[in-house]
Amino acid sequence: MITREQALQFAAEWVSAWNDHDLEKVLAHYTEDFEMSSPVMMQMGLSATGTLKGKDKVRDYWQQAMKKYPDLHFGLIEVLSCVDTVIIYYTSIAGKKAAELFFFNENGKVYQAMGHYN
């Protein structure tokens, strides 16, 4: 179970790691076999289905995204939480709004994440 305090701490750490462009710090929150879904993967030609599985594959995707958007900066808008999920609503690239849905395992690590964009 994810408490409200844990959800807020996760969101603060996640946004900070992205804003620092510290990919290893971002990835520290995820299981080795986590699954990430995002329409951006399809736009970048990295996944026909919009889903990648495994930390190494997602690392490659995020490294490419950080290179493509060197001025990447996230602005936290809201954190929503449930029993074992967290949604981070934030401003993303070029001020666009985004929301990420995270599913946590019993060890407090993310095993599945889904990016949503306007």
Secondary structure, DSSP 4 states (H G I P E B T S, - for coil): ---HHHHHHHHHHHHHHHHTT-HHHHHTTEEEEEEEE-HHHHHTTS-SSSEEESHHHHHHHHHHHHHH-TT---EEEEEEE-SSEEEEEEE-GGG-EEEEEEEE-TTS-EEEEEEEE-
